[in-house]
Each structure stands twice: as structure tokens, then as C-alpha cells.
Amino acid sequence: MSSIFRNIKGDKAIWAVVALLALFSFLPVYSASTNLVYVVGSGTTMGYLLKHGMLLFLGFTIIYAVHKIPYRYFRGLSIIAMPVVLFLLLYTLAQGTTIGGANASRWIRLPFVGVTFQTSTLASVVLLIYVARYLSKIKDKTVSFKETILPLWIPVFLVLMLILPANFSTTAIIFFMVLMLCFLGGYPIKYLGSIVGVGILGLTMFVLTAKAFPDLFPNRVDTWISRIENFADKEDTESDYQIEKAKIAIATGGVVGKGAGKSVMKNFLPQSSSDFIYAIIVEEYGLIGAFVLIFIYMLLLFRIVIVAHKAGTVFGKLVVIGVGLPIVFQALINMAVAVELFPVTGQTLPLISSGGTSIWMTCLALGIILSVSAKRQEAVENEDDGGTPPEEGTTQKRVRKTEEELNPLEVLSEQL
């Protein structure tokens, strides 16, 4: 165990925040799981707790393994992974799975292990790395809109088109994050306006198609419209059962809460351990627990910005922002839904809500951020030793190390 801690690199504050969130998650997940045990009649509370612990253990294994990989390799890996992601999304849309008798084409069931996997979360991470790679490649170059259509926007819209029929909220979040990353990466703002217009046009065409052919995408558009109407109709408290129960949980929590495991509304909220776990946290730990949790996520955001600022390459800066901001953004959306500041989206609370795919992909993103931070840490140590920082002088690296001495993945990463 001591050897593992010695080999942990990167921003220690991020490691601490992630560990703190993971440890805290056991309390609300264990508490909320009683809904599934005693109301739904599925499994045992200890079984859900052990499952959550195993998912977190695998998640931290992903963080540790990924943060040991030099982040420049992800440039080449994003090129390789894009076709794989597109295939998985297409397969998910065509095959999907059924949960509780309802069509849930967000997941595929992995063979042999019997675990469901939400492919859109993997697609989100891969796509944002891909966009960061392209933006770093054209940094300080004058590009026309036509030049960027094929290498940048075609892959972006292909991914969004394959996610949209099953998951509008994830599609909207990914699109917003891509636009933000392009803005921060120096992509011409005048072109972004055209992209927003294309996105709105594409969404309109999808809605009209779904309305004209209801059997093609059953219930999806109607569900979106219903959620928006319920959100807009503030006085109709019975129109959305989940929001009503979530608000009751928050209102009865008070300042200090009812105490760990003493939530009542967990027995009435269908998604008490995932989508609406924040409401259960507020009920059990009160406003104090609610604000402490928000502070922890803001601390994570602060450290992500620090790591991006200190990164020695443009790609490093952009990839940290690209995969890091969605974590905090998703957390804020989950909290906003619970307090009815946002329509119901189905977004989980990162590192706290139960669910394997969300935890694993969040850990993958955190591993990439820590890889960038570890590289910067290595550069500072080399400077202290009087050496040349590894982040500096790409030309010098190529003089010292020919392509024959590089492994194939490093060659691809350097050239892309």
C-alpha cells in the first residue's frame, strides 16, 4: 500500500477531493438503497453498499492507471477511439436494452459480465479529448470555416446525432461543452454562431421527424416536452411526482438535517440513490451538508482551473478544461434539478450517485487531469535538478529522440 501512495502523482488536492467525495458517498447511497430493498423489494442494503464500493474501487483503479499514462498519448488515442465510439453509439441506438419494461436505448449489456454500460458517457470524454486535440493543432493558425467542417464538426455532430434520440440532456451538455472548449481554444466566434444555428436546425428537424413518425422514436419528444411544461408550470405541484417529493425532502431537512440514514422521502423517490440523491443528502444533513458539498465541488473546479493554467502545452490546457468542466457542470445540474431550478434531466451526482458507468467515466476524466498535473510536477522537479523541463522544447525532444526510438503510439501522438 505504501508503494502505491509513493507512486501517486499529480495534484494532491484533487486526489483529496475525489477521495472525500467517494468516502462520503457511502452514507447517502447506503441510506437511499433501503428504498430499493424495502419498497421495491430488490436485493439487500449491504449488497448495494458492497456493489457501490466495488464500483468505486474499480474507478480509483482507473484513475491510478490513467494518471500514469503521459497525457500526450491521448492525442493519438482520441483519433483511434472516435470510430469505436461511433460504432458503440450506433449499436446502442439500434440494440439498446429494456429496463422496467421501458425502452432504454442509452445502455448496452456487456457480454459475459451482465453489466449495463452507458456508451454516451464514454463518447463525451473521447469527443472532448478529440476536440481539444484539434484546437491545439490549429492554435495560432488562420483557418476558414470550410477547413474545420470535416476534421472537427462532422465527428461532433455524428456523436450528437447518435446520442440525441435517447438522451437529450447529455446531448445538450456535450454540445455546450464543445462550444465552450472551442471558445476557450480560440476558435473564431463568428463560426460558432453558425454552428449554434446548425444545432438548433438539427434539433428542430429531429423533433418534427419524431412527431411525424411517432413509432420511430417512441415517447422521447413527448417526455422532453412534458418535463419542460412541468418545470414551467410552477403551481402544478402534482404534475411531477419526483420533483414534489424532492422539494419535501429539502424542506424538511432544515439547517442541520434529520441525521444520517433518517430520510423519509427516500422511500417515495424512485431515483433516490442516483438522480435525486442530493435531495436525500439535504434532508439528512441539512443546509450545512448541502453547502459543504457545493464547496467541495467548487474546490474541485478551482483545482481543475489551476492544473489547466499550469499545463505546459496547449493540448494539456484544453484537455483538462474539456474533461474537467463537465464533471462540475453535471454536479451543478443535478443539484439544480433537485431544487427545481432546472427541468428533470436524469444526470447523476458525480462520484456520489450509484451507477457504474458514470463513476468510471468520471474517474477516467480525473485520471487524464491528474496525468497533466503529474507531467507539470515532473517538469518542476527537473527544473529544480537543473534539467530541461519535459514540457518544453518539442523540437529538442525530436532531435534527442528519433521516431525509430519512439513507440508507435508516441509517434502517432507527436504527429497529430
C-alpha positions in Angstrom: 0.0 0.0 0.0 2.8 2.4 0.8 4.4 1.8 -2.6 1.1 2.8 -4.2 1.0 6.1 -2.3 4.6 6.8 -3.3 3.7 6.3 -6.9 0.7 8.7 -6.8 1.5 11.8 -8.8 -0.4 14.9 -9.8 -2.4 17.5 -7.9 -2.8 16.2 -4.3 -5.8 18.5 -3.7 -7.7 16.8 -6.5 -6.8 13.4 -5.1 -8.1 14.5 -1.6 -11.3 15.9 -3.0 -12.1 12.8 -5.0 -11.3 10.6 -2.0 -13.5 12.7 0.2 -16.4 12.6 -2.2 -16.1 8.8 -2.6 -16.0 8.2 1.1 -18.9 10.4 1.8 -21.0 8.7 -1.0 -21.3 5.5 1.1 -23.6 7.2 3.6 -26.3 8.5 1.2 -26.1 5.5 -1.1 -26.5 3.1 1.8 -29.3 5.2 3.2 -31.1 5.6 -0.1 -30.8 1.9 -1.1 -33.4 1.0 1.5 -35.9 2.3 -1.0 -34.9 -0.5 -3.4 -34.8 -3.1 -0.7 -38.0 -2.5 1.4 -40.2 -0.6 -1.2 -39.2 -2.2 -4.5 -38.2 -5.5 -2.9 -34.8 -5.8 -4.7 -31.6 -7.0 -3.1 -30.2 -6.1 0.3 -28.8 -2.8 1.7 -25.4 -4.5 2.3 -25.4 -5.8 -1.3 -25.9 -2.3 -2.7 -23.2 -1.0 -0.4 -20.7 -3.6 -1.5 -21.6 -3.0 -5.1 -21.1 0.7 -4.7 -17.7 0.0 -3.0 -16.6 -2.3 -5.8 -17.6 0.3 -8.5 -15.6 3.0 -6.6 -12.6 0.6 -6.2 -12.6 0.0 -10.0 -13.0 3.7 -10.5 -9.9 4.5 -8.4 -8.1 1.8 -10.3 -8.9 3.6 -13.5 -7.7 6.9 -12.1 -4.4 5.4 -10.9 -3.8 3.6 -14.2 -4.7 6.5 -16.4 -2.8 9.1 -14.5 0.4 7.1 -15.1 0.0 7.4 -18.8 1.7 10.5 -20.4 -1.2 12.7 -21.4 0.3 13.4 -24.9 -0.7 9.8 -25.8 -4.4 10.8 -25.6 -4.0 12.9 -28.7 -3.5 9.8 -30.8 -5.8 7.6 -28.7 -8.7 10.1 -29.4 -8.2 9.5 -33.2 -8.3 5.7 -32.7 -11.2 5.8 -30.2 -13.6 8.0 -32.3 -14.6 5.3 -34.8 -15.0 2.8 -31.9 -17.2 5.3 -30.1 -19.4 5.9 -33.2 -19.8 2.2 -33.6 -20.8 1.7 -30.0 -23.3 4.6 -30.1 -24.8 3.2 -33.3 -25.0 -0.3 -31.8 -26.6 1.1 -28.6 -29.2 3.1 -30.6 -30.1 0.0 -32.7 -30.0 -2.6 -29.9 -30.4 -0.8 -26.7 -31.9 -2.5 -23.7 -35.2 -2.6 -21.8 -35.4 -1.6 -18.1 -38.6 -2.0 -16.2 -40.5 -2.6 -19.5 -39.5 0.7 -21.0 -37.2 1.3 -23.9 -33.8 2.5 -22.6 -31.6 2.8 -25.5 -28.8 4.5 -23.6 -27.3 1.3 -22.4 -25.8 -1.9 -23.8 -25.4 -5.0 -21.8 -21.8 -6.2 -21.7 -21.5 -9.9 -22.6 -20.3 -12.5 -20.0 -20.4 -10.0 -17.1 -24.1 -9.0 -17.3 -23.3 -5.3 -16.6 -25.0 -2.5 -18.5 -22.8 0.3 -19.9 -23.9 3.8 -21.0 -22.0 4.5 -24.1 -22.8 8.2 -24.2 -20.6 8.9 -21.2 -17.6 7.3 -22.9 -18.4 9.2 -26.1 -18.5 12.5 -24.2 -14.9 12.1 -22.8 -13.5 10.8 -26.1 -15.1 13.6 -28.1 -13.9 16.4 -25.8 -10.3 15.0 -26.0 -10.7 14.8 -29.8 -11.8 18.5 -29.9 -9.0 19.6 -27.6 -6.5 17.8 -29.9 -7.8 19.6 -33.0 -7.9 23.0 -31.3 -4.4 22.6 -30.1 -3.3 21.7 -33.7 -4.8 24.9 -35.2 -3.8 27.2 -32.4 -2.4 30.5 -33.7 -3.3 29.5 -37.2 -5.8 31.2 -39.5 -8.5 28.7 -40.5 -11.6 29.0 -42.6 -14.9 27.5 -41.5 -14.8 25.2 -44.5 -11.5 23.7 -43.4 -12.9 22.8 -40.0 -16.1 21.1 -41.1 -14.6 17.6 -41.9 -12.0 17.2 -39.2 -13.9 18.9 -36.4 -17.7 19.4 -36.8 -18.6 16.2 -38.7 -17.4 14.0 -35.9 -19.0 16.3 -33.3 -22.4 16.2 -35.0 -22.2 12.5 -35.7 -21.8 11.8 -32.0 -24.5 14.2 -31.0 -27.0 12.8 -33.6 -26.4 9.2 -32.2 -27.0 10.3 -28.6 -29.9 12.7 -29.1 -32.7 10.1 -29.7 -32.2 8.5 -26.3 -30.7 11.3 -24.2 -31.4 14.9 -24.9 -29.8 16.3 -21.7 -26.5 14.6 -22.3 -26.5 15.8 -25.9 -27.2 19.4 -24.8 -24.4 19.2 -22.2 -21.9 17.8 -24.7 -22.8 20.4 -27.3 -22.5 23.2 -24.8 -19.1 21.9 -23.6 -17.8 21.6 -27.1 -18.8 25.2 -27.8 -17.2 26.4 -24.6 -14.0 24.5 -25.3 -13.9 26.0 -28.8 -14.3 29.5 -27.4 -11.5 29.0 -24.9 -9.4 27.4 -27.6 -9.5 30.4 -29.8 -11.8 29.1 -32.4 -13.4 32.1 -34.4 -16.5 33.3 -32.6 -18.2 34.2 -35.9 -18.1 30.5 -36.9 -19.5 29.4 -33.6 -22.7 31.3 -34.3 -23.2 29.3 -37.5 -22.6 26.1 -35.5 -25.3 27.1 -33.0 -27.7 27.8 -35.8 -27.0 24.3 -37.3 -27.5 22.7 -33.9 -30.9 24.4 -33.5 -31.9 23.5 -37.0 -30.9 19.9 -36.4 -32.9 19.7 -33.2 -35.9 21.2 -34.9 -35.7 18.7 -37.7 -35.4 15.8 -35.2 -38.5 17.0 -33.2 -40.6 17.4 -36.4 -39.5 13.9 -37.6 -40.3 12.3 -34.2 -43.7 14.0 -34.3 -44.4 12.9 -37.9 -43.3 9.3 -37.2 -44.0 8.6 -33.6 -43.1 4.9 -33.9 -39.5 5.8 -34.9 -38.6 7.4 -31.6 -41.4 6.3 -29.2 -42.2 8.7 -26.3 -38.9 10.6 -26.4 -40.0 14.0 -27.6 -43.2 13.8 -25.6 -41.2 13.1 -22.5 -39.0 16.2 -23.2 -42.0 18.4 -23.7 -43.7 17.1 -20.6 -40.7 17.8 -18.4 -40.3 21.3 -19.7 -44.1 22.0 -19.3 -44.0 20.6 -15.8 -41.0 22.8 -15.0 -42.7 25.9 -16.4 -45.9 25.3 -14.5 -44.7 26.1 -11.0 -48.1 26.0 -9.5 -48.9 22.5 -10.6 -47.1 20.6 -7.8 -48.7 17.2 -8.7 -47.6 17.2 -12.3 -44.1 15.9 -11.4 -44.0 13.4 -8.6 -40.3 13.2 -8.2 -39.8 17.0 -8.0 -42.6 17.2 -5.5 -41.0 14.6 -3.2 -37.5 16.1 -3.6 -38.8 19.5 -2.5 -40.4 18.0 0.5 -37.1 16.2 1.4 -35.2 19.5 1.1 -37.9 21.5 3.1 -37.9 19.0 6.0 -34.1 18.9 6.2 -33.8 22.2 7.9 -30.4 23.6 8.8 -28.7 20.6 10.3 -30.8 17.8 8.8 -32.5 14.8 10.3 -29.3 12.8 10.6 -27.6 10.1 8.6 -30.0 7.4 7.4 -33.1 9.1 8.8 -34.5 10.3 5.5 -38.2 9.7 5.0 -38.6 10.8 1.4 -36.1 8.1 0.2 -39.0 5.7 0.4 -41.0 7.7 -2.1 -38.4 9.0 -4.5 -37.9 6.4 -7.3 -34.4 7.6 -8.1 -33.3 8.4 -4.5 -29.9 6.8 -4.9 -29.0 8.3 -8.3 -30.7 11.3 -9.9 -32.3 12.7 -6.7 -29.6 11.7 -4.2 -28.9 15.4 -3.5 -32.4 15.9 -2.1 -31.7 12.9 0.3 -28.4 14.5 1.3 -30.1 17.8 2.1 -32.8 16.0 4.1 -30.3 14.1 6.2 -27.5 16.7 6.5 -29.5 19.9 6.1 -28.3 23.2 4.6 -24.9 22.7 6.2 -24.3 19.5 4.3 -25.7 20.9 1.1 -23.4 23.9 1.2 -20.4 21.8 2.2 -21.0 19.5 -0.8 -21.2 22.5 -3.1 -18.0 23.9 -1.7 -16.2 20.6 -2.3 -17.3 20.7 -6.0 -16.2 24.3 -6.3 -12.8 23.4 -4.8 -12.5 20.7 -7.5 -13.3 23.3 -10.1 -10.7 25.6 -8.7 -8.0 22.9 -8.8 -9.0 21.9 -12.3 -8.5 25.6 -13.4 -5.2 25.7 -11.6 -4.0 22.5 -13.4 -5.1 23.9 -16.7 -3.3 27.1 -16.1 0.0 25.4 -15.2 -0.1 22.9 -18.0 2.9 23.3 -20.3 1.2 22.7 -23.6 -2.0 24.0 -25.3 -3.3 20.5 -25.6 -2.8 19.9 -21.9 -4.7 23.1 -21.0 -7.6 22.3 -23.3 -7.9 18.7 -22.4 -8.1 19.5 -18.7 -10.8 22.1 -19.3 -12.6 19.7 -21.8 -12.9 16.7 -19.5 -12.9 18.6 -16.1 -15.6 21.2 -16.5 -18.3 18.6 -17.4 -17.8 16.9 -14.0 -18.6 20.1 -12.0 -21.2 21.2 -14.6 -23.1 17.9 -14.2 -23.0 18.2 -10.4 -24.5 21.7 -10.6 -27.2 20.4 -12.9 -28.1 17.5 -10.6 -28.4 19.9 -7.6 -30.4 22.4 -9.7 -32.9 19.7 -10.7 -33.4 18.7 -7.0 -34.3 22.3 -6.0 -36.4 22.8 -9.2 -34.1 25.4 -10.8 -33.8 23.1 -13.8 -36.1 20.6 -15.6 -35.5 16.9 -14.8 -32.5 15.7 -16.8 -31.5 12.3 -15.4 -27.9 13.5 -14.7 -26.3 11.8 -11.7 -24.2 13.5 -9.0 -20.6 12.6 -9.9 -18.7 10.2 -7.6 -21.7 10.1 -5.2 -24.7 8.7 -7.0 -24.8 5.0 -7.5 -24.1 3.7 -11.0 -21.1 2.2 -12.6 -20.7 3.9 -16.0 -21.0 7.4 -14.5 -18.4 6.7 -11.8 -16.0 5.0 -14.2 -16.1 7.8 -16.9 -15.7 10.5 -14.2 -12.7 8.6 -12.9 -11.3 8.3 -16.5 -11.6 12.1 -16.9 -10.0 12.7 -13.5 -7.1 10.4 -14.4 -6.4 12.4 -17.5 -6.4 15.7 -15.5 -4.0 14.1 -13.0 -1.8 12.9 -15.8 -1.4 16.5 -17.0 -0.8 17.6 -13.4 1.8 14.9 -12.9 3.7 16.0 -16.1 3.8 19.5 -14.8 5.1 18.2 -11.5 7.8 16.2 -13.3 8.8 19.4 -15.2 9.1 21.4 -11.9 11.3 18.6 -10.4 13.5 18.6 -13.4 13.9 22.3 -13.2 14.9 22.0 -9.6 17.5 19.4 -10.6 18.9 21.7 -13.3 17.5 19.7 -16.2 15.4 20.6 -19.2 11.7 20.6 -18.4 10.0 17.7 -20.4 7.1 20.0 -21.4 9.4 22.5 -23.2 11.2 22.3 -26.5 9.3 19.8 -28.7 12.0 20.4 -31.3 14.7 19.5 -28.9 12.9 16.3 -28.0 12.7 15.3 -31.6 16.4 15.9 -32.0 17.2 13.8 -29.0 14.8 11.1 -29.8 14.2 9.9 -33.4 11.0 8.3 -34.5 12.7 5.0 -34.6 13.3 5.2 -30.9 9.7 6.1 -30.1 6.9 3.5 -29.7 4.2 3.6 -32.4 1.6 5.3 -30.1 4.1 8.1 -29.2 4.9 8.6 -32.9 1.1 9.0 -33.7 0.6 11.3 -30.7 3.6 13.5 -31.7 2.5 13.8 -35.4 -1.2 14.5 -34.6 
